[in-house]
C-alpha cells in the first residue's frame, strides 16, 4: 500500500514529507493518494494508477476527471472544491464497479441532466453535490435519488422511503430530510490519515447509513417483521403486527 506523487512540483510542497516515506517508482501499485489544496490543474498522471482505491484530490483546479477511467478499483473518490462543470458519460461510471463514496460538492455543476450519468455507477452508496449551482434547482434531490438506484445518502441526509415511493406520505418520523436521516458523511479532512484509516472510515460510513435506514425505513422494517413472521410461523407462532406511529 503506497502513497504516490503526481507531478514533480509537489516535492517542494510542505506536505511532501508525509508521502515521501513510501514512494515507489511504479504508480500502478498506488492504492491511496491524497492531494488536497495543492493548486493542481490536471489528473493525467493518474492514468497508470490502476490499483488506486482511495483518491482525495479536493480543493484544486481540476476540470476534467477522464484520466480516472483506468482506476477501476476506486472505492472512495473525493473531488470536492474543484472547478468541474461536466461529468464523464455512463461508460466511464459503469467501469467504476467498486465506487461507493463520491464527493463532488463545491464544484460548478449546473445541469441536472449531466449528473444522471452517475446512474451507471453500479455500487454508489453516498454522494455529495451541495454548494453546486445544480443543488439549487427545483427537483434536484428528487431527480438524483430516483436516477441513481443504488444511492442511500445524498448530501447531509440518508434517503427516506418517502423520496423514493411517489405520493407516499409518511408520519413525521419517516419524513425526508428529518433529523433522524441527518448524517454528515463528509467531515473535514485531517492531516496524517493513512490508507487503513480511510478504509475503516469508509466501512463506518456505510455501516452508519445502513443503521439509519434499518431504524427509519418502513420498507426495511416491514421486511424485518415479515422475516420474523416466517421464522415464528416455522416454529408455530404466527402473530404479525407493525405500527409506524
Buried (B, 14 or more C-beta within 10 A) or exposed (E): BBBBBBEEEBEEBEBBEBBEEEBEEEBEBBBBBBBBEBEBEBBEBBBBBBBBBBBBBBBBEBBBBEBBBBBBBBBBBBBBBBEBBBBBEBEBBEBBEBBBBBBBBBBEBBEBEBBBBBBBBBEBBBBBBBBBBBBEBEEBBBBBBBBBEEBBBBBBBBBBBBBBEEEEEBEEBBBBBBEBBEBEBBEEBEEEBEBEEBBEBBEEBBEBBBEBBEEBBBEBBBEEEEEEBEEEEEEEEEEEEEEEE
